[in-house]
Amino acid sequence: MSQFWIEIADGVTDVRYGTLRTALAWESSDLLDRVGSFRFLLPAADPQVDLLQVKRVARCFSIVQDEVHERGAGVIERISLSTTEGAPVVQVEGSDLLSELANEQVGELWLQAETLEHADSVTVLDADDLGTPNVVHVCTEAIDNAVGDTTTYWEMPADGSGKKKWNGDGTVDYLYVKHNKQFDFIQYRKGAGAPAATSDTGDYSNPWRVQYYDGLDVAWNDLSLTVETTKVGEILLAQDGEIAWDMPDTWGIYEGTYQVRIWCENNGGSGPEGITLGDIAVGYVTPTTDGLAQLMGRAPTGWSLDAGGGYTATVEAVQLEYSGETVFEALTRLAEQTGEHFVRGEGRTVRWLGQDERLLDLWAVNGGDAQAQQANPYIAHILRLNERQEAYELASRVYIYGGSTGDQRATLASTSRSAPAGYTLNAAENYIERDSVPYRRKDKYLEFADIVPWNAGLVATGYAADMLFDRGLIWLQTHSASNLDRLGGDQPRAFDMEVAANRIIRAGYLLRTTYIDAADALILQRVDQPLWLLGVTVRLSLTGPDIYALETATVDALARTDAESQVSEARINRAIRRRSGTPLSTTNGVIILTGSSNHAALVNLAYADAGHTGFEPTVTKGNLTAGSTKITIGGTGTGAVIGAGASVDVNQANLDHGSIGGLGDDDHTGYLLATGARTGASSQAQTFTNGIIGPTWKPAADSTTALQLQDVAGTAIVTVDTTNKRVGVNVVDPGVPLAVNSAAYGLPVASGIVQTYGALRTQSSGGNVVIDTGLYGATGAWLQVTNKADLSEYFPLLLQYLGGAVAIGGTPYGTLHINQPRLDVYGNVFPVQRILRTVAATNSFNSTSVFVTRSTGDAEDGLGGGFVFALQDNTATSDMLLASVGAVRMGADDSGALVLNTYNAGSFGERARVTPSGNVGIGTTSPTNLLHISAMDATLYSDTTSAGLTSLQLDNLSSTTGTSTLIGFRTHTTAGGITRFQIGTVSSGDWGPAFVFRQRTGVTSYAERMRIDSNGNVGIGTTSPDRLTHAEVSDAVTNAITYAQRLSHITSGTAAAGFGTGTEFELEDNNGTNRVTGYIESLYNSAATASWKADLVLKSADSGGAREGLRIRGTGSAAAIAFLGATPSARLAHVADPSGGATVDAEARTAINSILATLETFGLHATS
Amino acid sequence: MYRLVDFAGVTLPKANVESEVGTVGTQLALAPYRGGVLDADGTGRAAGQYPYPLPYKVEIVGASLATLRTELDALRALRGVSGTLRREGLDALGTYQTATARLLQVPELRTTRNVYFHPLTLQFLVLTPWYATTPREQDYSGSELLTTVPDTVTLPNAGQLPITQVTITVVVVDDPLTEVRIAADDASTNFSYVNPLAVGDTLVIDTGAWRVTQNDIDTPDYLHIGGGHRRPDLLQIAPGGSTFNVSLVGTGGTSTIRFDYYEMYE
């Protein structure tokens, strides 16, 4: 749904009267190079309807994509009343604002530029410069062209006074002015400091004369002056001014210059003292690109060029004459001439689009979902598309004429243009024709009355001819076609479309269009190309999307239909004007012979008589069709010749072959320009200006017959050995069916278009790609695929595109076979080489290449090969070997090892290997384990330096304290988890890492079992050992012993009493000698398995040896203990309690002795 | 046969005494298919013509005049409304399809037999085909990755109507692409997107809207129609399915392509 409103304004003052907001619909057309129209409907009940008046201006605005846009504007021309659904509705119609440009005329107007050229390109002579000139005194001094200059002027040195006397000596002096373009006026500026010309007292009763040099009959002829303002009194060139004249019809070119001379024949007395030249400037007319501004200068008030949206000058320069066209007609004519376009811009502006092909960022399609496409600002949905069936009239040849000036008419005769590919220009017969059309020739006569040469000079007629050609070619291109297939071919096509779009669409753009209407294999309509928007009619309504009716075409200008063309040509026809007094010349002669007998009409034609350079019996009509008719030159008379440069044309385009008789002699028929002796094979040669064609003899030892094409010097270019059916190009004795010789050799040329060293080229008319071959010297040849128009551009070379093998040196072993010595692949872009294999698999190994070492003998272990890596640098350009990766036989022919080799100072060595079974060996060729690192290193280990071999090193280079480098062990897997153990280091700063033993205790739980900390303390069960060994038990036990350490001793023999183990203590004495100073021992007192018992012994040592201090023996239900080396006793019998009777002393004594005896068994000496 | 479930969010009445399709039928308002996989014996079929009128008999039963009136007013409020009409197949209960329809008429006919029982024939105008409620996603990634250029993909269509609205999504995974081309064997469908696609880029082609975006930026200039293309739409999946040659042209790699579309029924 559109929201739009219409503003009504005054047609003259543009004062806005009001806004109509209830309009039911708006429709306006925006046409390319044409005036559009508009129409809208308004409920008659709208009180604003009073705003509507004829000749007022209506402008429609709407909001599109959040911006207000003018959708159309025009002048109201008709207001009518109708009824819609029972309600009265006002219908308002009119033309687009552009129609205002058709209200005013341009009058008489030449679109052209007048160019003045001053002394730097004008030559002033004091003698003529013709034919065999007199001594030429070219003015070598600078002629100042500055206005008001007072210091520099040029004098013709003639006498002592320093002034050139024109006629003082009674002879005729001339002032010559010449230029390389035809000019029709001179602007003269008198030099400063010159004497007053009026002081001259000479007799100038003879007229001053301004003459031009006629290069045709080599004479000076008077010019008919139209303006002369340099005279003072009788004296020409006495003051600043201008001399202008009618351009003579016969002013020819003499040595590329046009000259006039100014002189006066004195009748006596003293002549003028001289003239001083401040400046001589000549003027002439040229086509201009400023015509657009000139036309708009005559447009109605308020109109201007839209400089922001378009151009202010035409791309092509034109020279056109207008005679009363309206401004709009003149603009359309200008657009037609230049191949450019215009539309109305915003308001009263003309937007000149030039020759731009501006692609609208919108794509019109007929498929898909129209509703979904409404939300896509880049798509317009085609609701309807009809191809115009009468879009153009077909013509393959156009005869083109311009306007007439009475005695002459613009034609193609002197055009400097040449026909583009596919077209033929026949300037003499004044037509352009399209070649190879699929229909019989169709002619069309065209007249462009606005193309008129401004004078009869060669330059003016040349310009007119060029413009005729341009416009005629455009016409022909849009009216002819070389392909007329059912879907249009390349003929111009025009379509009327209706699209829905959520965008502003303007004429003048190219709209990308894809419209396909097909039923099964039959394509009813197919358009897939950008189309020119020649007309855009927008229809705004209160409901539904904006609908555009588009007038589109494959060309930027639709050809007129027959009827339109005739109307147009009648309209532009105008009165024939005479622009000069030259009488009509008779250019066509007609000779009518009557009677029944044959007549000779052209007889006794004199050659080069009275200024004629020859006789040209050109017959353009009235063909000689009867078999007996002929043109006879010579006959029985004498002196008739066909001279050099003359030609005889026999046009037999539509008949059987014609012939030129009389060219044979007594033993040759149809033998042209025979030269040389008439005997032998070589005498049959035909000599032409550019070379010789003829037979030759015995070009090679095995040949007896041949034909040759030779240059004028007789050097063979092409030799056809007809004996052996061989052809040689620059080869006289071809040894093969086609031999080509290039004298020059060298590498392919990498720029330009000349393949200097190429000998043979294969090319196609379908493009510029060529394949050249050649030799680059005595040692090689080359093959290069390139662009023949730009040898710096290269293309791929496809070898065996469809399959088959390629071999270099030998017969192919595989698809690509390269024989000795090797395949080198050079490049400077990564990757230099890529081998790619595409597979469907996603998770399996897919080999890409196979490298084979092929032995002629029976393979043994060690046979293999692989990749070798090497380098070259600026000092070493040969391969410096670095390393290699490969495989060797190991164990069997179908078993191999992967080996890594390196070069060390040029010495080759295997460094690592993966065996067939999967063992990896480093430093060994026979690894016995999954990873086997072997070395032979005699370096002694040091406990305080790094000396010693390190075979395996694991790094974690993080600087974070507490990070680790671990080796993990997995020993068993079950459904519940994986048992793991890890050992390694944990960093504790720069130095002294801890070494840890960590154990996995659960799915996610780990426990460190042992650690050597940064101080060397060994902790078991603790991560912070306080002593060199520190075993810590950490558990939940509260009232029982959990042992932290155990020492064991087992024997291969039979344990007996005294078999034990223990711990020693060692101290360094004052002499630096370590001494074992204490022992804790556990040993059997009895090792009998059924009744074993052991002693725990504490010993301390002195210089004399170990001293047992305490021995505890497990025996029975309790331990026995002994000191100082005594034997532990069994627990003693109970000492009887004293009874306390009369024997109490004896009882006490006995008990004490018993205690003492017992103490003695513990080693306590109780007796003296 | 199917029943209409709701329209524009309003649940439609269910009762229909005129149909005799067993116990289920007595509880449901029924309408014939125009032809379809759920029930192929639809009558009055006019395949492919839209819009088409759809009369639908229902009975409004209310415990009181007030409730009957309320339900009737809710239906009357929908007159002229264009909305989503949903249907459920009797042979496939729980399977729904939706179409855009306009409710043209709710008759005012009253019966004097029973003021609590009000038979109606709703007049719908069905504007679009019936769409499956869940899209079909043909995703060629992972184990389905396209590995050759071109590779063949078959897009199934269990619906009854050709599908032209397909959203094609190409994601460039690890090597850039230079062109994405989709063509039929006979080239009757032949279009391509020719513009460098870098790793990580996403190309979306909405064939219904003819909208092409590369990383969410409209890039219609790079969509090209091939010479033999002879469809007004970019692509069509015929009933039963269609096969296309998909070319993900680049230096290799594992770019993915996905086709999303809704199957359509009459």
HADDOCK unambig.tbl for C-alpha pairs under 7 A between the chains (distance, minus, plus):
assign (segid A and resid 366 and name CA) (segid B and resid 232 and name CA) 5.72 0.50 0.50
assign (segid A and resid 367 and name CA) (segid B and resid 232 and name CA) 4.26 0.50 0.50
assign (segid A and resid 367 and name CA) (segid B and resid 233 and name CA) 3.83 0.50 0.50
assign (segid A and resid 368 and name CA) (segid B and resid 164 and name CA) 6.51 0.50 0.50
assign (segid A and resid 368 and name CA) (segid B and resid 165 and name CA) 6.93 0.50 0.50
assign (segid A and resid 368 and name CA) (segid B and resid 207 and name CA) 6.40 0.50 0.50
assign (segid A and resid 368 and name CA) (segid B and resid 208 and name CA) 4.25 0.50 0.50
assign (segid A and resid 368 and name CA) (segid B and resid 209 and name CA) 5.95 0.50 0.50
assign (segid A and resid 368 and name CA) (segid B and resid 210 and name CA) 6.62 0.50 0.50
assign (segid A and resid 368 and name CA) (segid B and resid 233 and name CA) 5.03 0.50 0.50
assign (segid A and resid 369 and name CA) (segid B and resid 208 and name CA) 4.87 0.50 0.50
assign (segid A and resid 369 and name CA) (segid B and resid 209 and name CA) 5.77 0.50 0.50
assign (segid A and resid 372 and name CA) (segid B and resid 208 and name CA) 6.68 0.50 0.50
assign (segid A and resid 372 and name CA) (segid B and resid 209 and name CA) 4.94 0.50 0.50
assign (segid A and resid 373 and name CA) (segid B and resid 209 and name CA) 4.42 0.50 0.50
assign (segid A and resid 373 and name CA) (segid B and resid 210 and name CA) 6.91 0.50 0.50
assign (segid A and resid 376 and name CA) (segid B and resid 209 and name CA) 6.78 0.50 0.50
assign (segid A and resid 376 and name CA) (segid B and resid 211 and name CA) 6.57 0.50 0.50
assign (segid A and resid 515 and name CA) (segid B and resid 232 and name CA) 6.30 0.50 0.50
assign (segid A and resid 516 and name CA) (segid B and resid 230 and name CA) 5.94 0.50 0.50
assign (segid A and resid 516 and name CA) (segid B and resid 231 and name CA) 5.86 0.50 0.50
assign (segid A and resid 516 and name CA) (segid B and resid 232 and name CA) 4.68 0.50 0.50
assign (segid A and resid 517 and name CA) (segid B and resid 231 and name CA) 6.89 0.50 0.50
assign (segid A and resid 517 and name CA) (segid B and resid 232 and name CA) 6.12 0.50 0.50
assign (segid A and resid 518 and name CA) (segid B and resid 230 and name CA) 5.94 0.50 0.50
assign (segid A and resid 518 and name CA) (segid B and resid 231 and name CA) 6.53 0.50 0.50
assign (segid A and resid 523 and name CA) (segid B and resid 230 and name CA) 6.66 0.50 0.50
assign (segid A and resid 838 and name CA) (segid B and resid 147 and name CA) 6.87 0.50 0.50
assign (segid A and resid 839 and name CA) (segid B and resid 147 and name CA) 6.65 0.50 0.50
assign (segid A and resid 840 and name CA) (segid B and resid 147 and name CA) 5.73 0.50 0.50
assign (segid A and resid 842 and name CA) (segid B and resid 143 and name CA) 6.96 0.50 0.50
